[in-house]
């Protein structure tokens, strides 16, 4: 394992510095990576029996001790009832649907006011050259991916008089960013696909796809709502 180069920091250290600067969750980040790993290895989990921090430092890897055959739910599921739950009392207690239920998108086909102005559903999957925004600083990987693009179905592109390779502006209720249009049969009509994620500093115009997405969190899990965004795509001026 190489020591950190220059001012490089691990994700854990970076989050800890942010937490201390904001005065939140400081106790959670008080321990070092080594302390956390050591506690986990010494915590009695059977899958890491015999694995020590020193061994990991020496060998760089270790095979966890899983039984054969591996039956993770042979003695019950990790739920309050110990069963696979089709009805979740825990979710009901949080005011969420206790059964699998379709919930309309905050921005989608069921929001006509948004849809009239922004008729394309925007999704933001990762591209295959980077790990979300990680490694986007690599000029080699950016050159392999090509310029930041929005993928459109042929019918949607034709309706907007957009040709493959055109410079376009993608607009949402939150802002606009520039992309290159890629017209492809692989994209469903009514959808705009933007494979992320270039950093602002490398993006044409200095604004990337995060300009378009909402910063709200999901009702279940508190995760980001990257794929629940409506946009419009127009040919870029100039």
VOGU-3710 file (C-alpha; in Angstrom, 3 decimals, decimal comma):
1> xxxxxxxxxx> 0,000/0,000/0,000  1,422/3,365/-1,014  1,456/6,198/1,516  -0,728/9,218/0,619  0,929/11,322/-2,055  1,164/15,089/-1,662  -1,981/16,390/0,019  -4,028/13,260/-0,761  -6,387/12,107/1,975  -8,622/9,079/2,379
11> xxxxxxxxxx> -12,402/9,382/2,169  -12,607/8,784/5,923  -10,115/11,531/6,764  -11,770/13,964/4,358  -15,225/13,349/5,854  -13,761/13,691/9,348  -12,222/17,068/8,526  -15,535/18,268/7,112  -17,431/17,003/10,172  -15,089/18,781/12,569
21> xxxxxxxxxx> -15,258/21,997/10,559  -19,066/21,864/10,644  -19,209/20,735/14,268  -21,261/17,618/13,497  -20,695/13,901/14,185  -17,240/14,651/15,583  -17,233/11,619/17,894  -18,117/9,362/14,969  -14,980/10,423/13,112  -12,666/10,586/16,136
31> xxxxxxxxxx> -11,083/7,200/15,378  -8,518/6,534/12,694  -8,925/4,045/9,869  -6,525/1,705/11,653  -8,570/1,817/14,862  -11,815/1,138/12,999  -10,383/-1,788/11,047  -8,776/-3,212/14,183  -12,046/-3,018/16,109  -13,925/-4,781/13,334
41> xxxxxxxxxx> -11,348/-7,555/13,039  -11,370/-8,064/16,820  -15,151/-7,895/17,105  -15,824/-11,616/16,877  -17,232/-11,769/13,349  -16,645/-15,349/12,234  -15,965/-14,344/8,636  -12,746/-12,514/9,620  -11,504/-15,069/12,154  -7,700/-15,156/12,145
51> xxxxxxxxxx> -7,294/-11,976/10,094  -5,250/-9,240/11,742  -4,350/-5,716/10,716  -0,693/-6,732/10,595  -1,519/-9,576/8,225  -3,411/-7,211/5,938  -0,477/-4,803/5,960  1,916/-7,630/5,150  -0,101/-9,465/2,485  -2,388/-6,736/1,168
61> xxxxxxxxxx> -5,418/-9,060/1,106  -7,115/-11,908/2,952  -9,849/-14,378/2,103  -12,824/-14,126/4,436  -14,002/-17,320/6,074  -17,375/-18,109/4,506  -18,980/-21,524/4,975  -19,579/-23,783/1,997  -22,290/-23,723/0,861  -22,842/-20,091/1,824
71> xxxxxxxxxx> -26,427/-19,682/3,087  -26,599/-16,175/4,570  -30,267/-16,412/5,603  -30,309/-20,018/6,822  -31,050/-18,824/10,363  -33,293/-15,909/9,489  -33,224/-12,545/7,761  -31,800/-9,329/9,274  -35,291/-7,934/9,980  -37,172/-7,409/13,274
81> xxxxxxxxxx> -39,186/-10,581/12,658  -36,240/-12,594/11,360  -38,239/-13,301/8,216  -38,308/-11,951/4,687  -40,935/-9,255/5,158  -43,447/-8,386/2,458  -45,112/-6,039/4,960  -42,688/-3,880/6,946  -43,771/-2,606/10,344  -40,540/-0,644/10,533
91> xxxxxxxxxx> -41,350/1,328/7,370  -44,924/1,848/8,518  -43,574/3,348/11,738  -41,602/5,851/9,654  -44,727/6,926/7,790  -43,638/5,100/4,622  -45,607/2,499/2,637  -45,426/-0,832/4,441  -46,008/-2,730/1,184  -44,211/-2,306/-2,162
101> xxxxxxxxxx> -46,092/0,636/-3,638  -45,732/2,837/-6,693  -45,048/6,397/-5,591  -45,218/9,071/-8,314  -41,997/10,952/-8,987  -41,654/14,479/-7,659  -40,684/15,366/-11,234  -42,122/13,009/-13,819  -45,153/12,077/-15,930  -47,507/12,841/-13,027
111> xxxxxxxxxx> -46,322/16,441/-12,592  -47,903/18,245/-15,574  -46,733/21,707/-14,532  -43,097/20,576/-14,679  -43,650/18,346/-17,697  -45,010/21,145/-19,868  -41,739/23,065/-19,570  -39,304/20,176/-19,102  -40,633/17,157/-21,039  -37,634/14,800/-20,826
121> xxxxxxxxxx> -36,919/12,513/-17,877  -33,208/12,858/-17,101  -31,253/9,933/-15,672  -27,598/10,054/-14,672  -25,918/6,628/-14,825  -22,142/6,295/-14,431  -19,934/6,069/-17,482  -17,620/3,085/-17,859  -14,370/5,041/-17,680  -14,768/6,618/-14,224
131> xxxxxxxxxx> -16,327/5,789/-10,875  -18,994/8,488/-10,693  -16,836/11,600/-10,185  -13,763/9,656/-9,032  -10,900/9,586/-11,556  -12,492/12,329/-13,683  -9,317/14,312/-13,071  -7,540/11,898/-15,445  -7,068/13,492/-18,851  -6,559/10,019/-20,346
141> xxxxxxxxxx> -9,905/8,727/-19,058  -11,736/11,878/-20,144  -10,272/11,554/-23,632  -11,438/7,945/-23,821  -14,953/8,876/-22,781  -15,207/11,839/-25,135  -16,822/15,183/-24,307  -19,704/15,303/-21,804  -22,759/14,157/-23,736  -26,519/13,902/-23,459
151> xxxxxxxxxx> -27,973/10,844/-25,186  -31,275/11,404/-26,987  -33,665/9,191/-28,923  -33,837/10,018/-32,663  -37,457/11,233/-32,453  -36,711/13,585/-29,545  -33,642/14,952/-31,324  -35,533/15,479/-34,592  -38,362/17,283/-32,796  -35,782/19,744/-31,460
161> xxxxxxxxxx> -33,805/19,946/-34,736  -30,779/18,548/-32,960  -28,219/16,494/-34,877  -25,636/14,094/-33,519  -22,612/16,090/-32,376  -24,460/19,384/-31,883  -23,629/21,555/-28,897  -26,734/21,717/-26,722  -27,931/23,244/-23,489  -29,712/20,955/-21,037
171> xxxxxxxxxx> -32,057/22,940/-18,803  -33,903/22,045/-15,603  -35,754/24,069/-12,956  -32,397/24,471/-11,205  -30,093/25,605/-13,991  -28,487/24,759/-17,309  -25,320/23,038/-18,509  -23,717/22,477/-21,913  -23,268/19,065/-23,503  -22,678/17,411/-26,854
181> xxxxxxxxxx> -25,758/15,680/-28,261  -25,490/11,991/-29,062  -28,463/10,623/-30,989  -28,923/6,909/-30,417  -31,573/4,212/-30,694  -30,344/2,921/-27,319  -32,156/5,778/-25,548  -35,893/5,521/-25,001  -38,108/8,341/-26,302  -38,868/10,864/-23,583
191> xxxxxxxxxx> -35,581/10,231/-21,780  -32,313/12,182/-21,670  -29,308/10,172/-20,490  -26,252/11,974/-19,111  -23,438/9,643/-18,142  -21,573/11,197/-15,240  -19,553/12,706/-14,064  -17,125/15,388/-15,153  -15,916/17,902/-12,594  -17,057/21,502/-13,029
201> xxxxxxxxxx> -13,531/22,634/-13,850  -13,300/20,293/-16,847  -16,862/20,759/-18,091  -17,705/23,137/-20,961  -19,002/26,337/-19,397  -17,835/25,258/-15,933  -21,135/23,629/-14,900  -21,726/19,876/-14,908  -24,820/17,710/-14,554  -25,061/18,471/-10,820
211> xxxxxxxxxx> -26,350/21,881/-11,890  -29,470/20,127/-13,187  -30,252/17,694/-10,376  -32,193/18,458/-7,216  -30,423/18,275/-3,851  -33,442/16,788/-2,089  -33,126/13,339/-0,532  -35,338/10,305/-1,039  -38,079/9,452/1,436  -36,730/5,914/1,897
221> xxxxxxxxxx> -33,095/5,738/2,932  -32,305/9,438/2,661  -30,278/8,972/-0,525  -29,924/11,375/-3,448  -32,671/11,638/-6,077  -30,356/11,803/-9,084  -32,774/10,170/-11,517  -35,951/12,075/-10,659  -35,361/15,168/-12,753  -37,145/16,704/-15,718
231> xxxxxxxx> -35,146/18,609/-18,326  -35,409/20,203/-21,734  -32,660/20,083/-24,364  -32,146/22,933/-26,831  -29,454/23,738/-29,361  -26,811/25,908/-27,761  -26,566/29,496/-28,886  -23,316/30,347/-30,582
//
